[in-house]
Amino acid sequence: MSFLDTLKAKLAPAKDKVSDLAQQHGGKIDHGLDRAAKVVDDKTKGKYSEKIHSGTDKAKGALDRLAGKEPGSTSTDPPTAPPTPPAA
């Protein structure tokens, strides 16, 4: 096994735990990101507003990927597997 394979194998349980936490607390994390973005935007008097919102959107997208949701989705339900095609 290469070093990266070993590292991935050891980090898999941590990734699963982070994914579970992101699914359970995604709404709270989104709210926290919005609040932090607003505070920073207010402190900079809107000078970096576009960059702040861009960074916030990227962070929310990463959170959605960790939680296994489609980016931009507001559902808190766990993702469902796609339907299997009928046998020919």
Summary of the structure (lengths in Angstrom):
residues: 88
radius of gyration: 17.7
end to end distance: 40.0
largest distance: 61.9
contacts: 173
relative contact order: 0.11
helix: 68%
strand: 0%
